[in-house]
Amino acid sequence: MARLTLVRHGESQWNLENRFTGWVDIDLTPKGELEAAAAGRTLIGVPIDVLFTSVLTRAIRTAEIAFAEAGIIDVPVHRDQALNERHYGDLQGLNKAETAEKYGADQVHAWRRSYDIPPPNGESLKDTQARVAPYYESQIVPLLKAGKNVLVVAHGNSLRALVMFVEHLTPEQILKTEIATGVPITYELDKDLHVVSKTILDPKTA
């Protein structure tokens, strides 16, 4: 039985400033570093054979900090922009509250929370899944089928796209799904990669 663990990066500087981050390469805050370390403590003793991250610093550093905390070494690492956060297009760098004032709260809500309505020059969640799912199938599925335990450290929306695929969720169901920073989600998968169990271990309550 294989194990797939997903971790959203710790708090970034633009998370703190309530900005649309997307593909802009923003680093972790001190709180984000603590969240990454806390996530690492939950991974102590957890077998991890392969690590996948996006190419963005906040995900890479979260993985590095977590591995250092967990004492995990000599694990193959794969980085790919297919796992990057959803691209927010013209909204990247803008404050979310100010953007709502400019475009209207309903319009911004539609950009942020609909499944298939992209922001100007950006990606919808559907667009994000269109790059995440094929990458998962081509690069990660073969490892899981071989019994490898995989850790993916990425972003809120790229991981939501992955959760949707792994759990076979509908667009309506995924819109209600939130992924907290620095909180590992672990799936145990059978030989056909059906979910046998799902565990969310919040370091704050562990």
Secondary structure, DSSP 8 states (H G I E B T S, - for coil): -EEEEEEE---BHHHHTTB--TTS---B-HHHHHHHHHHHHHTTT----EEEE-SSHHHHHHHHHHHHHHT--S--EEE-GGGS----GGGTT-BHHHHHHHH-HHHHHHHHH-SS---TTS--HHHHHHHHHHHIIIIIHHHHHTT--EEEEE-HHHHHHHHHHHHT--HHHHHT----BT--EEEEE-TT--EEEEEE--TTT-
